[in-house]
Amino acid sequence: MIYQDFKPCPLCGASGQIPYANCTDFTVSKESYTLMRCPSCGVVYTLDPPREDEMSRYDKVNLKLKLGDSPSGLIGRLYYHVRNLMLRKKVRIVESQSYRTGGSLLNYGAKTGFFSHKMEKRGWKVTSVEKYHEERLFSLEMFHHRMIDVPEMDALHAGTFDVITLWHVFEHCHNPHELLDRFYELLRPGGILIMACPNICSTDAMYYGPYWAAYDVPRHLWHFNPSSISALAYKHGFTLMHHEKMPFDSFYISILSEKHLHHRMSFLRGMIHGLHSWRISLTRRSKSSSLVYVFRKRITSE
């Protein structure tokens, strides 16, 4: 049944939104939120999330997991090694898809700066944007890399960057239309926009339903599949050139989902189902837990 009494889609304005799921904020507030699906643009979104100026009390900034070079404990060591593997993968994606081994890069939602630092070490000129003071301070103290706050983006000049990256950031953004337009301005002709987002069509999303950890309400405002995010980017001047899976996300998300369900041996169960999801994604990329999308700025209308 299509319910006509809900608000119009916040992305495209269409009416006739369809209830998709009811999810709980297992991380911080334990509040419940309804997810809606737009039959017009295909996006799934969190209905009535907190305002942007209220979101800080839901965003749990945990610097304890932003480990340096001396991790301790099993989880710490595992996180450390997976992070290093993913940093190398991100470098490969940027340089292979941009056909560059150097240039100007904007890292939006840079968190504590490990990726920014990695790219700087490889010779890239990196501008990092991060809204949280604690994360910016960590980057400054750890890497001597100064990040800018979000409002400081207004001072950046058009046509400045070869690459813009958002690693699991876009789904948090309250203003996706404005951001995509701004990214289009900031990129040079033919520049690329790289975004990693959870995939609501993934094997683990289907298996865990409303307990799927990557719904992460209310912090995740938008819940994309390849079609919906590609259509949104296209409206703002970007063409999808490539997408690929984030190989470890199925394990991490499955473990967290098992914890949401309060299952015994959640780590082991999550690893088993994460492996199952990962194996399916080897031949069916669209079933990956998270996907990296590479968009090219269109110079003329296509």
C-alpha positions as CSV (number, residue, x, y, z in Angstrom):
1,M,0.0,0.0,0.0
2,I,1.2,3.5,-0.8
3,Y,0.6,6.0,2.0
4,Q,-0.3,9.5,0.8
5,D,-0.3,11.2,4.2
6,F,3.5,11.3,4.6
7,K,5.7,14.3,3.7
8,P,7.0,14.5,0.1
9,C,10.4,13.0,-0.7
10,P,13.1,15.4,0.7
11,L,15.3,14.7,-2.4
12,C,12.9,15.0,-5.3
13,G,9.7,16.3,-3.8
14,A,7.5,13.5,-5.1
15,S,4.5,12.3,-3.1
16,G,3.3,8.8,-2.4
17,Q,6.2,7.7,-0.1
18,I,6.2,4.1,1.0
19,P,7.2,2.9,4.5
20,Y,10.3,0.8,4.2
21,A,11.4,-0.2,7.7
22,N,11.4,0.7,11.3
23,C,14.9,0.9,12.8
24,T,16.4,1.7,16.2
25,D,19.4,3.8,17.2
26,F,21.2,1.0,18.9
27,T,24.4,3.1,19.4
28,V,23.3,6.1,21.4
29,S,19.7,7.1,22.0
30,K,17.7,3.8,21.5
31,E,15.1,5.9,19.7
32,S,13.1,4.5,16.8
33,Y,12.9,5.9,13.3
34,T,10.9,5.1,10.2
35,L,12.6,4.7,6.9
36,M,10.7,5.7,3.8
37,R,11.2,4.8,0.1
38,C,10.5,7.2,-2.7
39,P,9.0,5.4,-5.7
40,S,10.0,8.2,-7.9
41,C,13.8,8.7,-7.3
42,G,14.3,5.3,-5.5
43,V,16.1,6.7,-2.5
44,V,15.3,5.4,1.0
45,Y,15.6,8.1,3.7
46,T,15.2,8.5,7.5
47,L,11.9,10.2,8.3
48,D,12.1,13.2,10.6
49,P,15.7,12.9,11.7
50,P,17.2,15.4,14.2
51,R,18.2,18.8,12.8
52,E,21.7,19.3,11.8
53,D,22.4,21.5,14.8
54,E,21.1,18.7,17.1
55,M,23.0,15.9,15.5
56,S,26.2,16.2,17.7
57,R,24.5,14.4,20.6
58,Y,23.9,11.4,18.3
59,D,27.3,11.4,16.7
60,K,29.5,9.4,19.0
61,V,33.0,10.5,18.3
62,N,35.3,7.7,19.5
63,L,38.9,8.6,19.2
64,K,39.9,5.4,21.1
65,L,39.4,3.4,17.8
66,K,41.4,5.9,15.8
67,L,44.6,4.1,16.7
68,G,48.1,5.2,16.0
69,D,51.0,2.8,15.5
70,S,50.7,0.9,18.8
71,P,47.3,-0.9,18.9
72,S,46.5,-3.2,21.8
73,G,44.1,-6.1,22.1
74,L,42.6,-8.4,19.5
75,I,40.0,-5.9,18.2
76,G,42.6,-3.1,18.2
77,R,45.1,-5.0,16.2
78,L,42.5,-6.2,13.8
79,Y,41.2,-2.7,13.3
80,Y,44.7,-1.4,12.8
81,H,45.6,-4.0,10.1
82,V,42.2,-3.7,8.2
83,R,42.5,0.1,8.3
84,N,46.0,-0.1,6.7
85,L,44.7,-2.4,4.0
86,M,41.8,-0.1,3.3
87,L,44.1,2.9,3.1
88,R,46.1,1.2,0.4
89,K,42.9,0.3,-1.4
90,K,41.7,3.9,-1.3
91,V,45.0,5.1,-2.7
92,R,44.7,2.6,-5.5
93,I,41.1,3.7,-6.3
94,V,42.0,7.4,-6.4
95,E,45.2,7.0,-8.5
96,S,43.8,4.4,-10.9
97,Q,40.5,6.2,-11.6
98,S,42.0,9.6,-11.8
99,Y,45.0,8.4,-13.9
100,R,47.2,10.4,-11.6
101,T,49.9,9.8,-9.0
102,G,49.6,13.3,-7.7
103,G,47.4,16.4,-7.9
104,S,44.9,18.3,-5.8
105,L,42.5,16.4,-3.6
106,L,39.6,17.4,-1.3
107,N,38.8,14.9,1.4
108,Y,35.4,15.8,2.8
109,G,34.5,14.4,6.1
110,A,38.1,13.5,6.8
111,K,37.6,12.3,10.3
112,T,41.0,11.9,12.0
113,G,43.1,12.3,8.9
114,F,44.7,8.9,8.2
115,F,43.7,8.9,4.5
116,S,44.6,12.6,4.1
117,H,48.0,11.9,5.6
118,K,48.5,8.8,3.4
119,M,47.8,10.9,0.3
120,E,50.1,13.7,1.4
121,K,52.9,11.2,1.8
122,R,52.4,10.2,-1.8
123,G,52.8,13.7,-3.0
124,W,49.2,14.9,-3.3
125,K,48.1,18.4,-2.2
126,V,45.3,17.6,0.2
127,T,42.6,19.8,1.7
128,S,40.7,18.1,4.5
129,V,37.2,19.2,5.7
130,E,36.0,17.9,9.1
131,K,33.1,19.3,11.2
132,Y,34.3,18.0,14.6
133,H,36.9,19.9,16.5
134,E,38.2,16.8,18.3
135,E,38.9,15.1,15.0
136,R,40.6,18.1,13.6
137,L,42.8,18.4,16.7
138,F,43.7,14.7,16.5
139,S,44.9,15.2,12.9
140,L,46.9,18.3,13.8
141,E,48.6,16.6,16.7
142,M,49.1,13.2,15.0
143,F,50.1,14.3,11.5
144,H,50.7,18.1,11.7
145,H,47.9,18.3,9.1
146,R,45.5,21.2,9.5
147,M,41.9,20.5,8.6
148,I,39.3,23.2,7.8
149,D,35.8,23.3,9.3
150,V,32.8,23.0,6.9
151,P,32.0,26.7,6.7
152,E,35.6,27.4,5.5
153,M,34.8,25.6,2.3
154,D,33.1,28.8,1.1
155,A,36.6,30.3,0.6
156,L,37.8,27.5,-1.7
157,H,38.0,28.5,-5.4
158,A,36.1,26.9,-8.2
159,G,38.0,24.5,-10.4
160,T,40.6,23.8,-7.7
161,F,40.6,20.0,-7.3
162,D,41.3,16.9,-9.5
163,V,39.6,14.6,-7.0
164,I,37.1,14.9,-4.2
165,T,36.6,11.9,-1.8
166,L,33.9,11.1,0.7
167,W,34.5,7.8,2.6
168,H,31.2,6.9,4.3
169,V,30.2,10.5,4.7
170,F,27.6,11.3,2.1
171,E,24.8,9.3,3.8
172,H,25.2,11.6,6.8
173,C,24.8,14.9,5.0
174,H,21.7,17.1,5.5
175,N,22.2,19.0,2.3
176,P,23.0,16.5,-0.5
177,H,21.9,18.8,-3.4
178,E,23.9,21.8,-2.2
179,L,27.0,19.6,-1.6
180,L,26.9,18.0,-5.0
181,D,26.5,21.4,-6.7
182,R,29.5,22.7,-4.7
183,F,31.6,19.6,-5.5
184,Y,30.8,20.2,-9.2
185,E,32.1,23.8,-8.9
186,L,35.2,22.8,-7.0
187,L,36.3,20.1,-9.5
188,R,38.3,20.8,-12.5
189,P,36.9,19.8,-15.9
190,G,36.9,16.0,-16.1
191,G,37.7,15.7,-12.3
192,I,36.3,12.8,-10.3
193,L,34.1,12.5,-7.3
194,I,34.6,9.3,-5.2
195,M,32.0,8.3,-2.6
196,A,31.7,5.2,-0.5
197,C,28.2,4.4,0.9
198,P,26.4,1.4,2.4
199,N,24.3,-0.6,0.0
200,I,20.7,-1.3,1.0
201,C,20.5,-4.0,-1.7
202,S,23.4,-6.0,-0.1
203,T,23.1,-9.6,1.1
204,D,23.7,-8.6,4.7
205,A,21.0,-5.8,4.5
206,M,18.5,-8.3,3.2
207,Y,19.4,-10.8,5.9
208,Y,19.4,-8.6,9.0
209,G,16.5,-6.4,8.0
210,P,15.9,-3.5,10.5
211,Y,18.8,-4.8,12.6
212,W,21.3,-4.1,9.8
213,A,23.9,-2.0,11.4
214,A,24.5,0.2,8.4
215,Y,21.1,1.8,8.6
216,D,22.6,3.5,11.7
217,V,19.7,5.8,12.3
218,P,19.5,8.7,12.8
219,R,23.1,9.4,11.8
220,H,22.5,7.9,8.3
221,L,19.9,10.1,6.6
222,W,20.1,8.5,3.2
223,H,20.2,4.8,2.3
224,F,21.3,4.3,-1.3
225,N,21.5,1.5,-3.8
226,P,23.5,1.9,-7.0
227,S,20.6,3.1,-9.1
228,S,19.4,5.8,-6.6
229,I,22.8,7.3,-5.9
230,S,23.8,7.3,-9.6
231,A,20.5,9.1,-10.6
232,L,21.0,11.7,-7.9
233,A,24.6,12.4,-9.0
234,Y,23.6,12.6,-12.6
235,K,21.2,15.4,-11.9
236,H,24.1,17.4,-10.6
237,G,26.4,16.9,-13.5
238,F,28.2,13.6,-12.7
239,T,28.3,10.4,-14.7
240,L,29.1,7.1,-13.0
241,M,32.3,5.7,-14.4
242,H,33.1,2.8,-12.0
243,H,32.0,1.2,-8.8
244,E,33.5,-1.5,-6.7
245,K,33.0,-3.2,-3.3
246,M,34.5,-2.3,0.1
247,P,35.7,-5.8,0.9
248,F,35.8,-5.8,4.7
249,D,32.5,-3.9,5.4
250,S,30.4,-7.1,5.2
251,F,32.3,-8.5,8.2
252,Y,32.2,-5.4,10.3
253,I,28.5,-4.7,9.6
254,S,27.5,-8.3,10.2
255,I,29.3,-8.4,13.6
256,L,27.6,-5.2,14.7
257,S,24.2,-6.4,13.4
258,E,24.6,-9.6,15.5
259,K,25.3,-7.5,18.5
260,H,22.1,-5.5,17.8
261,L,20.2,-8.8,17.9
262,H,21.9,-9.7,21.2
263,H,23.0,-13.1,19.8
264,R,25.5,-15.1,21.7
265,M,28.9,-15.4,20.0
266,S,28.1,-12.4,17.9
267,F,31.7,-12.0,16.7
268,L,31.8,-15.5,15.3
269,R,28.3,-15.4,13.9
270,G,29.1,-12.1,12.3
271,M,32.3,-13.4,10.7
272,I,30.5,-16.4,9.3
273,H,27.7,-14.3,7.7
274,G,30.1,-11.6,6.7
275,L,32.1,-14.3,4.8
276,H,28.9,-15.5,3.1
277,S,28.0,-12.0,2.1
278,W,31.6,-11.4,0.8
279,R,31.5,-14.6,-1.3
280,I,28.3,-13.6,-3.0
281,S,29.8,-10.1,-3.8
282,L,32.6,-11.7,-5.7
283,T,30.3,-12.5,-8.6
284,R,27.4,-10.1,-7.8
285,R,28.9,-6.7,-7.0
286,S,25.5,-5.2,-6.5
287,K,25.1,-7.3,-3.4
288,S,28.2,-5.8,-1.6
289,S,27.7,-4.4,1.8
290,S,29.2,-1.1,0.8
291,L,30.2,0.3,-2.6
292,V,32.7,2.8,-3.8
293,Y,31.3,5.0,-6.6
294,V,33.5,6.9,-9.0
295,F,31.7,9.8,-10.8
296,R,33.2,12.0,-13.5
297,K,32.3,15.7,-13.8
298,R,30.5,16.1,-17.1
299,I,32.0,19.0,-19.2
300,T,29.0,19.1,-21.5
301,S,25.5,17.7,-21.1
302,E,25.3,14.0,-21.9
